[in-house]
Amino acid sequence: MDLNIFQVILVVLVSFLAGMEGILDEFHFHQPVIACTLIGLVTGNLIPCLILGGSLQMIALGWANIGAAVAPDAALASVASAIILVLGGEGRKGVASAIAIAVPLAVAGLLLTIIVRTITTGIVHIMDKAAEEGSFRKIELWQIIAICLQGIRIAIPAAMILAIGAGPVRGMLNAMPAWLTDGLAVGGGMVVAVGYAMVINMMASKEVWPFFAIGFVLATVTDLTLIALGTIGISMALIYLKLEKTGGGSNDGGGSNTGDPVGDIIDNY
């Protein structure tokens, strides 16, 4: 699929916002389900990109910065894989391959993250000098520059993929043999399952398992009325209120019993 100049500008803008939100974390543009959906919206491929974003979101749920260990770059993975999906022109059929491509892109994005954060370390020292001078305007200016660098970190790779164009991307995808595309589909599905398993392993407890079971069953139901959804929502609310009275606990049976079961699980993790 070929994009016009207006669509290209919007895609780069979405990429820039996703990069900034990877640090700001206010509007969550860097989350796969939002970043992919926005790219799909501006390119006219909403449904395939929404499916891609939802699948990548299940993987990203298991990614977290712990100590000095930096999680894979969800923003770059989302933006780059969504652009490749759009340029490939395969629609829903290309989602599995895009998911498999997203994971190595996310790991590769760590290099760009390290480079930008190294640069911003120098910016912090400049801001320290500006603070000694009492220049709040300089502090604000360098703060904006540092945040914009995070946006450029994603916008430049996105622009490079767009510059390659739909033809080479489609040719690359078509040149893949059947065994490779099928393998990528299987691998992409496994990665999603592993990411979700990591989340379950972190939150698994007697308080959370009922919600998981309900969601697992509802995922298999394709036709639910508003009355059915309302009944399910009320039932889940009643379950949570009951748990709120008893409090939560961690996997080892201990718990602070603050009245918020999910909060207790996270505190005791």
N, C-alpha and C positions, 0 to 999 in steps of 0.2 A: 504494500500500500504506500503510495506517495502522499506526502503531507505538503500542504501549502505553507507559505511563509508565516501566515497568522498562526497556524497550528504549531509550527516549529517554535515560534516565540513563546506561545503558551506552555508548551512542553518544557522548554528551558526555564521558564518562570516557576513552574511547579517543581522542577528539580532544584532550583535555587532555594525555594521555600522549604523543601524537604531537608536540604542540607542544614539550613539554619535551625530548623525544629529539632534536629538531632541533638542540639545543645540546649536550645531554649525549652523544648518539651512542654510547650504551652497549648498549641493548637493541634499537636500530634500529626502534622503533615508528613512526618517521616515514617509513620506507621504504615506497613505495607497495604493494609486494606484501604487507607485513605489516599496514599500516594498513587497506587495503581488505578484506583477508581477515578481520580482526577485526570490522570493521563488518558484513561479510556474515554472520559467525558469530553475532553478537548479534541480528541482524535476521531471520535465517532465509533469507538470500539468499547463501549461501556461494559457490556455483559462479559466478554472474554477477560477484560482487565479486572473486573470485579471478582470473577472466579479466581484469577491469579492472585489478587491481593488477599482474598480470604484464605487461600492455601498457604501463602507466604506468612500470613499473620499467625497461623498455627505453629509455624516453625519459629518465628521471632519471639513467641511467648516464652520459649525456653532460653532465649539469649539475655544475658544480664552482665553488667560490669561488676566484677567482684574483686575488690582490692585493686591491684595493679593490672589485673587481667581485663582487657578490653574486649567486649562482645563484638561479633561480626557486624559489619555496617549494613543495617536493615534498609537505610535510605537508598544507598547505592544499589543494593540488590533489587529493591522494588522498582526504582526508576529505570535502571538499565534493562531488566528483564521485561518490563512492561513495554518499553520502546522496541525491543527486539521482537516481542510478540506482535505489536502493531505493524512494524515494518515487514515482518514475515508474511502477513496477510493470511495466516492459516486459521484465524479465529479460535474457537474452542479447542480445535485439534492441536494447536501449538502450545496450549497451557502447560502440558506435562513437560515438554522440552524447556520451556521458559523457567519452570520451577527448578529443574536440574541445573540450568545455567546460572540461576540466581545465587545458589549456595557458594560456588567458587568466586563469584563476583563480590559477595559479601565479605569473604575472607580477604580477597585482594584489596578491598576498600580500607582495610586496616592500615595499609601502608600510607594511603592518602591522609587518613586520620592522624597518624603519627607525625607526618610532615607538617600538617596544619597546626597541630598542638605544639610542635616544637617552635614554629614561627610565633605563635601566640604567647609563648613563654617570654620571648623578647619584647613583645608588645606590653606585657605586664610590667616589665622594668621601665619602659617608657612612661606608662601610666603612673608608676611610682614617682618618677621625677616630676611629672605634671602635678601630682598631688603635693609634692614638696613646694612647688611654685604656686600652689593655690589656684591652678587653672582648671576649673571644672569643665570648661568647654573642651579642652584637650582630652580630658579623661573620657568624656562622652564620645568624642570623635573617634578615639582609638578603640573604644568599646564597640562602636558600630562597625569599624573596619575589621575587628577580630570576628564579629558575628558574620559579616559578609564573606570572610574567607571560608567559613564553614559552608556557606551556600555555594560558593564557587567550587568547592571540593566535589560537589555532586553535579553542578551545572556544566562544568567542562567535559567530564566523561559523557554526559548526556548529549552535549553538542557534537562531540566527536562521533558518537554512534549515528546521530542524525545526519552528519556530514557524509558518512559512508553511503547512506542512502538505502532505499528499499531493495534495489536490485541485487547488490552484493549480499545483503543479509538474507534475502530470499534464496539466492543461489547457494549460500553456505548451508542453509537449512535443507534445501532440496538435495544437496550433495551428500548429506548424511545417509549412510546405509540403513536398511530397516532394522538390523540388529542393534545399531547404536541408538536410534530413536526409541525403539522399544525398551532398550536398557535404561535410557534416560527417564522414560515414563515410569518404569518400575522403581528406579532409584529416587525419583522425585516423590513418589508416593511413600516410600520408606522414610525419607527425610521428614515429611510432614508428620508421619506417625511417631517418629523419634522425638520431634519437637514437642508434640502433645504429650508424649509419655514423660518427658522431663518435667512438664508443668504438673501432671498428675502426681508424679513422685514427690514433688515439693509440697503439694497441698493435700495429699491423700490423708484423710482422717475419717472417723465415723460421722463427723458433722457434714463433710463435703460430699461423701460418696452418694447419698440420696440425690443430690442435685445433678451429679454426673450421670447417674442411672436414668433420671428423667430426661435429661438432654440427649442421651444416647438413644433412647427409645423414640423421642420426638423427631430425631434426625431421619428416622425411617418413614415417618408419616408425611405424605405428600398433600393431603387435603384436610385442613383444619379450618373450621369456621371461627368467627370472632367470639362466639359464645364459648367454644372449646378453649381458645387461647385465654379468654378471661378467666375461665374456671381453673386452668392450669396456673395462671398467674396468682390467683387468690390462694390456691393450695400451696404454692411455693412460699408465698408470704406467710401463711400460717405455720409452715414448717420452720421458717427462719425465726418467727416470733417465739416458737417453742424452744428452739435452740438458744435464743437470746436469754431466756430465763435460766437455762441450765449452764450456759457458758460453754466455751470451747476448750480444746486441749490439743497438745502436740501428739506426734506419733507415738511417743514413749509413755503416753498416759498422763503426763503432767500437764498443768495448765494454770494460768493466772486467774481464770474465771472472771474476766472483766465485763462479761455480758455481751461481748461481740465475738462470736465463735470464729469467724474468719480472721479477725484481728488477732485473737489469741494464737491461731495457727501460725500466722506470719511472725508474731513476736517470739514464739517458741521455736521457730525453724532454725 
